[in-house]
Amino acid sequence: MITTLTETQIPQKQRPTIPSPQTRTEPPEARASGPAEPDLAGRSQRLFSRWKEAALHWAKPFPFACRQYEYSVISSVDDQGGAPTKTLVQKVLDAVQCAKDVDLSAITARLRKEPLFSPKEPLYPEIWPGEHYKLLAGFVESMRPRKVVEVGTYQGLSALALLARLPVASQLLTLDIVPWDEMRPTFLQETDFSDGRLRQVLGDLSQREFFAQFAPELSSCELLFIDAPKNVVFERTLLEFLETIPTSPNLLVVFDDIRQWNMLSIWRGIRRPKMDLTSFGHWSGTGVVEWNGCQPGTHAA
């Protein structure tokens, strides 16, 4: 099921007043959940990225060979704020405990059957630690949230992992700007939507009007997974908007790729209780934020 929200679907009293984001010059990426970029701008950005990567590789040669790599930064954490609370640490431990017993073989089977999926590609749902799919399922199993929101459907692997442990009476809303059945390849199937737990919503949460329309869903969700364009603009704007609405006292926000270059400043700038879970999640960085935890600076110990 794919849903596009309209103004008439949200009562006027539920629409929050969202401040206009500051004007930013970074070009948006065309990938899931961000505004589509003009073709010329997209080619220019990709060309610049390749040039930058080549320059970095020349200046700082990579010390070993691997399938994929990202340049990042190692930095101190004592001066960044957002120390985890005891509550957050316990929630993470519970999720990890569940993750180690999660079986995602049904999702892996879809990868094996997909003609467009290269046999040279890893079977991502089975890699843990190293990929975040089992950890996402672990959070759902340990938290038993009534509503989960995913920002960035893409090929559907994360949605399937979240759905694998979602309680019967709960709901998973996955957002993107591209309908799931137009993505090639996609690992989602019509039957995944048949029991009503999974629904795709089309829209861009960095756009003020759409955010206002979707805000009631965000206010009631207990687990928010952000796997968006990583172009800085989208993530910063979404976080600014999220600050303006009431949210569940139990809300956990999980970020993908927090160690990628474009996400470093976003992650470090979050002052709410948080933990870097890369060792138990995605090799490119997984972070979790206790959105309504105690004041920043309160340590677990």
C-alpha positions in Angstrom: 0.0 0.0 0.0 1.3 3.4 -0.9 -0.1 6.6 0.6 0.3 10.2 -0.4 -0.8 12.6 2.3 -2.9 15.6 1.4 -3.7 18.7 3.5 -7.3 17.6 3.9 -6.3 14.4 5.7 -4.8 16.1 8.7 -7.1 18.3 10.9 -5.9 21.9 11.1 -5.4 21.8 14.8 -2.9 18.9 14.4 -0.7 20.7 12.0 2.2 22.2 13.9 3.8 25.5 13.0 7.2 24.6 11.5 10.0 27.2 11.2 11.4 27.7 7.8 14.8 26.1 7.4 17.8 28.3 6.8 18.8 28.7 3.2 21.5 26.1 2.4 23.5 25.6 -0.7 24.4 21.9 -0.5 22.8 20.0 -3.5 20.3 17.3 -2.5 20.9 13.7 -3.5 18.4 11.9 -5.8 18.4 8.8 -3.5 15.4 7.9 -1.3 13.7 10.4 0.9 15.2 13.6 -0.3 14.2 16.0 -3.0 15.1 14.9 -6.6 18.1 16.7 -8.1 18.3 18.1 -11.6 20.3 15.8 -13.9 23.1 18.3 -14.5 23.4 19.0 -10.7 23.5 15.3 -10.1 26.3 14.6 -12.6 28.3 17.5 -11.2 28.0 16.2 -7.7 29.0 12.7 -8.7 32.0 14.1 -10.6 33.0 16.2 -7.6 32.7 13.2 -5.3 34.9 11.1 -7.6 37.5 13.9 -7.8 37.5 14.3 -4.0 37.8 10.6 -3.4 40.7 10.4 -5.8 42.4 13.4 -4.2 42.0 11.9 -0.7 43.3 8.5 -1.9 46.4 10.2 -3.3 47.0 12.3 -0.2 46.2 9.5 2.3 46.5 6.1 0.6 44.2 3.5 2.0 46.2 1.1 4.2 44.5 -2.1 3.0 42.2 -3.5 0.3 38.5 -4.1 0.9 35.1 -4.3 -0.9 34.0 -0.8 0.1 35.4 2.0 2.2 34.5 5.5 3.5 36.8 8.3 4.7 35.9 9.3 8.3 37.3 10.9 11.4 38.1 9.6 14.9 37.2 12.1 17.5 36.9 12.5 21.3 33.4 12.0 22.8 33.8 13.6 26.2 33.4 17.1 24.6 30.5 16.3 22.2 27.6 16.2 24.7 24.7 13.8 24.6 26.1 11.2 27.0 23.9 8.1 27.3 21.6 7.5 30.2 21.3 4.2 32.1 17.9 3.7 30.5 19.4 4.1 27.0 22.2 1.7 27.8 19.8 -0.9 29.0 17.6 -0.5 25.9 20.6 -1.0 23.7 21.7 -4.2 25.7 18.2 -5.6 25.3 18.1 -4.9 21.6 21.6 -6.5 21.1 20.5 -9.6 23.1 17.5 -10.0 20.9 19.5 -9.3 17.7 21.9 -12.2 18.2 18.9 -14.7 17.9 17.1 -13.0 15.1 16.5 -15.1 12.0 16.3 -13.2 8.7 16.8 -16.1 6.4 13.4 -15.4 4.7 14.7 -12.0 3.6 18.0 -13.5 2.5 16.0 -16.0 0.3 14.5 -13.0 -1.6 18.0 -11.7 -2.4 19.0 -15.1 -3.8 16.0 -15.2 -6.0 16.3 -11.6 -7.3 17.7 -11.6 -10.9 19.0 -8.0 -10.5 20.9 -8.8 -7.3 24.5 -9.6 -8.2 25.8 -12.9 -6.8 29.0 -11.0 -6.0 27.1 -8.9 -3.4 27.1 -10.0 0.2 23.9 -11.4 1.7 23.5 -8.3 3.9 20.7 -9.5 6.2 22.9 -12.4 7.4 25.9 -10.2 8.3 25.9 -9.2 11.9 27.7 -7.4 13.3 28.6 -5.4 10.2 25.1 -4.7 8.9 22.2 -3.2 10.9 19.3 -5.5 9.9 19.4 -7.8 12.8 19.9 -4.9 15.2 16.8 -3.2 13.8 14.8 -6.3 14.3 16.3 -6.6 17.8 15.0 -3.1 18.7 11.5 -4.0 17.5 11.5 -7.2 19.4 12.8 -5.7 22.7 10.7 -2.5 22.5 7.5 -3.9 21.0 6.6 -0.4 19.6 3.1 0.3 18.5 4.3 2.4 15.7 7.6 2.5 13.8 8.6 5.1 11.2 11.3 4.5 8.6 12.7 7.4 6.6 14.0 5.9 3.3 12.4 2.8 1.9 14.9 2.3 -0.9 15.0 -1.5 -1.8 13.0 -2.5 1.3 15.6 -4.5 3.2 15.4 -2.4 6.4 11.6 -2.3 6.2 11.5 -6.1 6.0 13.9 -6.5 9.0 11.7 -4.2 11.0 8.6 -6.0 9.9 10.1 -9.4 10.8 9.6 -8.7 14.6 6.7 -6.2 14.5 3.8 -7.2 16.7 0.5 -8.0 15.0 -1.2 -4.9 16.3 1.6 -2.5 15.4 2.3 -0.4 12.3 5.3 0.3 10.2 5.3 3.4 8.0 8.1 3.7 5.5 8.7 7.0 3.7 10.3 7.7 0.4 9.9 9.9 -2.6 9.9 6.9 -4.9 7.1 4.3 -4.8 8.5 0.9 -3.7 7.4 -0.9 -6.8 9.3 1.5 -9.0 12.6 0.7 -7.4 14.9 -1.8 -9.2 15.6 -4.1 -7.7 13.1 -4.1 -4.8 12.9 -6.8 -2.3 9.4 -5.8 -1.2 6.3 -7.7 -2.4 2.6 -6.9 -2.5 2.0 -9.6 0.2 4.1 -7.6 2.6 1.4 -5.0 2.7 -1.6 -7.3 2.9 -2.1 -7.5 6.7 -2.0 -3.7 7.1 1.1 -3.5 9.3 3.3 -2.1 6.6 2.4 1.0 4.6 4.5 3.3 2.4 4.0 7.0 2.5 5.3 9.2 -0.3 6.8 12.6 0.7 9.8 14.5 1.7 10.1 15.2 5.4 12.5 18.1 4.8 9.7 20.0 3.1 7.8 22.1 5.7 4.3 21.4 4.4 4.7 17.6 4.2 6.3 17.5 7.6 3.3 19.3 9.1 1.0 16.8 7.4 2.9 13.8 8.7 3.7 15.2 12.1 0.9 13.3 14.0 2.4 10.0 12.9 5.9 11.1 14.1 4.4 12.2 17.4 3.0 8.8 18.1 5.9 6.6 16.9 8.2 5.0 19.4 11.0 3.9 17.0 12.2 6.2 14.2 14.8 4.9 11.8 16.5 7.5 9.6 18.2 6.2 6.5 17.9 9.3 4.4 20.1 11.0 1.7 23.0 11.9 4.0 23.4 15.2 2.2 23.4 17.2 5.5 20.5 19.4 4.4 17.9 16.8 4.8 19.0 15.4 8.1 19.6 18.9 9.7 16.2 20.1 8.5 14.4 17.0 9.7 16.0 17.3 13.2 15.1 21.0 13.4 11.5 20.1 12.5 11.4 17.2 14.9 12.3 19.6 17.8 9.0 21.5 17.2 6.5 18.7 17.8 5.5 16.6 20.8 6.9 13.0 20.7 6.5 9.8 22.6 8.3 9.7 25.9 9.8 6.3 24.8 11.0 7.5 21.3 14.3 6.1 20.1 15.8 7.5 16.9 18.2 5.3 15.1 20.5 6.8 12.5 22.3 5.0 9.7 25.8 5.8 8.4 26.8 8.1 11.3 30.5 7.6 10.4 30.1 8.7 6.8 31.7 12.1 6.2 28.5 13.9 5.5 26.9 12.5 8.7 29.8 13.3 11.1 28.7 16.8 12.0 25.0 15.8 12.2 25.7 13.0 14.7 28.2 15.0 16.8 25.7 18.0 17.0 23.0 15.9 18.6 22.9 16.9 22.3 20.3 14.4 23.5 21.4 11.1 25.1 22.9 8.9 22.4 25.2 5.9 21.7 27.3 4.9 18.8 26.4 1.3 18.1 28.6 0.7 15.1 30.1 -2.4 16.6 26.6 -3.9 16.7 25.2 -2.4 13.6 26.2 -1.0 10.2 30.0 -0.9 9.5 29.5 2.7 8.2 28.0 3.8 11.5 24.8 3.1 13.5 23.7 5.5 16.2 20.7 5.6 18.6 19.3 8.6 20.4 17.0 8.6 23.4 15.0 11.5 22.1 13.2 12.4 25.4 15.9 11.2 27.8 17.3 13.3 30.6 19.2 16.5 30.0 22.4 16.2 28.0 25.5 15.6 30.1 24.1 13.0 32.4 26.3 9.9 32.1 25.3 6.3 32.5 27.9 5.8 35.2 
